[in-house]
Amino acid sequence: MPARDTDQALALAGVLQALEQVRAIASHGHGDTRRMEPCLRALLGRLEGDLTMLYGSREALAPGLRLLVDHLNQPREAELTRYLVTVLHLERRLARDRRRFQKMVSGLRGAAEQAEYFGSVIHDNVLHNLGDLYSQTVSEVRPRIMVSGERAHLEDPRNAAAIRALLLSALRSAALWRRAGGSRLRLLLGRRQLIDSARALLSEA
């Protein structure tokens, strides 16, 4: 399987895995830390060649890869589609805003140092730091990502921070998707190839 196809499938799986955890927290008040961790690891890590290593392993992205296969085969979740379309659009706008982009890079560098200090990318302090970074940068850009869910869960400070951190992760994975040649046209015309790539990665996980 060509490396470009592999990277596209992994990056898009990263977007979907992060967004699915956003939905879980907003609806149920908690996410799955085993699924959140690879997303946040990719957000704070440095890309040094192999995209798989950025997320930790192919197995770590298995939930996102399965979601990719299911969603591209037969989309049933309108909310997930809405989040995905908004994230891909928003990432392109952020990439063109150099001042805001540099502020995000600087903030992520600080959060990465903080995560190293606490020994976890999902430590409360790290999540709150990332939540603040999202509020100071992404929240000001349109289109806004409007998260639906239970009001009590959305208003909980830790949940709000975790959701914003995961949205930053989704945007990071969207940037990796675009870097690997991903585009709207690719989603429309290359669905079957993306599904096949995701299935091949799942068989090797």
Backbone torsions as a table, in degrees:
resi	resn	phi	psi	omega
1	MET	NA	127.6	-179.6
2	PRO	-56.2	143.2	-178.2
3	ALA	-58.8	-35.3	-179.4
4	ARG	-64.2	-41.5	177.7
5	ASP	-64.6	-40.8	178.2
6	THR	-61.4	-47.5	-178.2
7	ASP	-64.5	-39.4	178.5
8	GLN	-62.5	-45.3	-179.3
9	ALA	-65.1	-42.7	179.6
10	LEU	-64.2	-44.6	-178.1
11	ALA	-65.4	-43.7	-180.0
12	LEU	-67.9	-35.4	174.6
13	ALA	-62.5	-37.3	177.1
14	GLY	-63.1	-40.6	176.3
15	VAL	-60.3	-50.5	-175.2
16	LEU	-67.2	-38.0	179.6
17	GLN	-64.8	-40.9	177.5
18	ALA	-65.2	-43.9	-178.6
19	LEU	-66.9	-34.4	177.9
20	GLU	-66.4	-35.2	176.6
21	GLN	-72.2	-31.7	172.5
22	VAL	-59.3	-46.1	-180.0
23	ARG	-63.5	-40.8	-178.9
24	ALA	-63.5	-45.0	-179.9
25	ILE	-66.7	-43.2	-178.6
26	ALA	-65.4	-33.7	-176.1
27	SER	-92.2	-34.5	-172.4
28	HIS	-119.0	-8.4	177.0
29	GLY	88.2	2.3	178.3
30	HIS	-160.8	153.9	176.3
31	GLY	-115.0	-176.9	177.1
32	ASP	-98.6	110.7	-175.0
33	THR	-61.6	-29.1	179.1
34	ARG	-68.2	-26.5	178.3
35	ARG	-91.5	-28.0	177.7
36	MET	-72.1	-39.6	-172.6
37	GLU	-58.0	-45.8	178.9
38	PRO	-61.3	-34.9	179.7
39	CYS	-64.9	-46.4	-178.5
40	LEU	-73.8	-30.2	175.0
41	ARG	-61.4	-43.7	179.0
42	ALA	-66.9	-34.0	179.1
43	LEU	-63.5	-41.7	-173.0
44	LEU	-96.8	-10.2	-177.1
45	GLY	-86.1	170.1	176.8
46	ARG	-102.5	134.1	177.3
47	LEU	-79.7	112.9	-178.4
48	GLU	-125.7	66.6	175.8
49	GLY	97.2	-77.9	-172.3
50	ASP	-88.6	117.9	-179.1
51	LEU	-65.5	-32.3	179.0
52	THR	-57.5	-42.5	-177.3
53	MET	-67.1	-26.3	178.8
54	LEU	-63.5	-37.9	178.9
55	TYR	-88.0	-13.0	179.9
56	GLY	112.7	-51.3	179.1
57	SER	-172.2	166.5	175.3
58	ARG	-66.9	-35.6	179.5
59	GLU	-61.5	-35.3	-179.4
60	ALA	-64.0	-26.0	-179.5
61	LEU	-101.2	9.0	-178.8
62	ALA	-56.8	-41.8	177.9
63	PRO	-60.2	-40.8	178.6
64	GLY	-68.5	-36.9	178.4
65	LEU	-66.7	-40.7	177.0
66	ARG	-65.0	-39.2	178.4
67	LEU	-65.2	-38.5	177.9
68	LEU	-60.9	-48.1	179.8
69	VAL	-59.8	-49.3	-177.5
70	ASP	-64.4	-43.1	-173.5
71	HIS	-73.2	-37.4	179.1
72	LEU	-76.9	-28.9	177.5
73	ASN	-67.2	-50.4	-177.8
74	GLN	-153.8	88.5	-178.2
75	PRO	-58.8	122.1	178.3
76	ARG	-117.0	-17.3	-174.2
77	GLU	-105.6	97.0	-179.1
78	ALA	-62.6	-34.8	-179.2
79	GLU	-65.1	-42.9	178.9
80	LEU	-64.6	-39.9	176.8
81	THR	-61.5	-42.8	179.7
82	ARG	-61.9	-45.3	177.9
83	TYR	-61.2	-45.2	-177.8
84	LEU	-61.1	-48.3	-179.0
85	VAL	-61.6	-42.1	-179.4
86	THR	-65.8	-43.5	-179.8
87	VAL	-62.2	-45.1	-179.3
88	LEU	-63.8	-38.1	178.0
89	HIS	-69.3	-45.0	-177.2
90	LEU	-65.0	-38.6	179.9
91	GLU	-59.9	-40.9	-180.0
92	ARG	-65.3	-38.4	178.5
93	ARG	-67.4	-41.1	180.0
94	LEU	-65.1	-36.8	-179.1
95	ALA	-63.2	-26.5	-179.3
96	ARG	-87.4	-11.2	-179.4
97	ASP	-97.7	89.4	-171.7
98	ARG	-61.7	-40.3	-178.9
99	ARG	-63.1	-48.1	-179.4
100	ARG	-67.0	-38.5	-179.8
101	PHE	-61.8	-44.0	179.9
102	GLN	-65.6	-35.5	177.2
103	LYS	-64.7	-38.9	177.9
104	MET	-65.6	-44.4	180.0
105	VAL	-59.8	-44.4	179.3
106	SER	-63.6	-43.1	179.4
107	GLY	-64.9	-39.2	179.1
108	LEU	-67.8	-35.0	177.6
109	ARG	-63.2	-42.5	178.0
110	GLY	-65.9	-39.7	178.9
111	ALA	-66.0	-35.4	178.2
112	ALA	-64.7	-40.6	177.4
113	GLU	-65.6	-38.3	178.5
114	GLN	-64.9	-42.9	179.2
115	ALA	-63.0	-37.8	178.0
116	GLU	-65.4	-39.5	179.4
117	TYR	-63.3	-44.8	-178.3
118	PHE	-85.3	-10.7	178.2
119	GLY	75.5	20.5	-178.9
120	SER	-160.7	137.0	176.4
121	VAL	-81.1	-10.3	-179.8
122	ILE	-113.1	19.9	173.5
123	HIS	-64.2	144.4	-177.3
124	ASP	-53.5	-43.1	-178.3
125	ASN	-63.3	-38.3	178.7
126	VAL	-66.5	-44.5	-179.6
127	LEU	-62.1	-42.4	179.8
128	HIS	-67.1	-36.9	176.7
129	ASN	-62.7	-45.9	179.1
130	LEU	-66.8	-36.1	176.7
131	GLY	-62.2	-41.8	177.5
132	ASP	-65.0	-40.1	179.1
133	LEU	-62.0	-42.0	177.3
134	TYR	-60.3	-45.7	-178.7
135	SER	-62.2	-35.8	-176.4
136	GLN	-82.1	-13.4	-175.8
137	THR	-125.2	-69.6	-172.4
138	VAL	-67.3	-38.5	-175.3
139	SER	-58.3	-23.3	-176.6
140	GLU	-86.5	-6.2	-175.2
141	VAL	-102.2	141.9	175.9
142	ARG	-102.4	145.9	4.1
143	PRO	-78.8	142.1	177.5
144	ARG	-77.8	147.4	175.8
145	ILE	-88.2	107.2	-177.9
146	MET	-91.6	108.3	-176.6
147	VAL	-88.2	127.7	178.7
148	SER	-97.3	146.7	178.2
149	GLY	168.1	-168.2	178.6
150	GLU	-75.9	131.7	-175.4
151	ARG	-57.1	-42.0	-178.4
152	ALA	-62.0	-37.6	179.1
153	HIS	-71.1	-42.2	-177.6
154	LEU	-67.5	-30.1	-178.0
155	GLU	-87.0	-9.5	176.6
156	ASP	-69.2	126.1	-173.8
157	PRO	-57.2	-41.9	-179.2
158	ARG	-68.6	-40.9	178.0
159	ASN	-62.5	-43.5	-179.8
160	ALA	-61.4	-41.9	179.1
161	ALA	-65.0	-42.9	-179.6
162	ALA	-64.1	-41.0	179.2
163	ILE	-62.4	-45.4	-179.6
164	ARG	-66.4	-37.6	177.0
165	ALA	-63.4	-41.5	179.0
166	LEU	-68.3	-33.9	176.0
167	LEU	-66.9	-37.7	173.9
168	LEU	-61.3	-40.5	178.3
169	SER	-63.2	-42.2	178.0
170	ALA	-60.7	-40.2	178.5
171	LEU	-66.7	-38.0	176.5
172	ARG	-62.9	-44.4	178.9
173	SER	-66.9	-33.8	176.5
174	ALA	-64.2	-35.9	176.7
175	ALA	-66.6	-38.1	177.7
176	LEU	-67.8	-36.9	176.6
177	TRP	-61.5	-46.7	-179.7
178	ARG	-67.0	-38.6	178.8
179	ARG	-61.4	-32.3	179.9
180	ALA	-86.0	6.6	178.4
181	GLY	98.4	8.0	178.7
182	GLY	-70.2	146.1	-178.7
183	SER	-159.7	173.2	175.5
184	ARG	-60.7	-41.5	-179.9
185	LEU	-62.6	-38.0	178.2
186	ARG	-62.8	-40.1	178.0
187	LEU	-66.2	-36.5	-178.0
188	LEU	-76.8	-45.3	-172.1
189	LEU	-101.6	-16.0	-176.2
190	GLY	-112.2	24.4	-177.7
191	ARG	-56.8	-49.0	-176.0
192	ARG	-60.7	-39.9	179.4
193	GLN	-66.8	-39.4	177.5
194	LEU	-64.5	-41.9	178.3
195	ILE	-62.6	-45.3	179.8
196	ASP	-62.5	-39.5	179.7
197	SER	-66.1	-42.3	179.6
198	ALA	-64.9	-41.6	179.0
199	ARG	-64.1	-39.8	178.7
200	ALA	-64.1	-40.4	178.7
201	LEU	-66.3	-38.0	178.0
202	LEU	-65.1	-36.3	-179.9
203	SER	-69.0	-21.1	-178.8
204	GLU	-99.0	-10.1	-176.6
205	ALA	-69.4	NA	NA
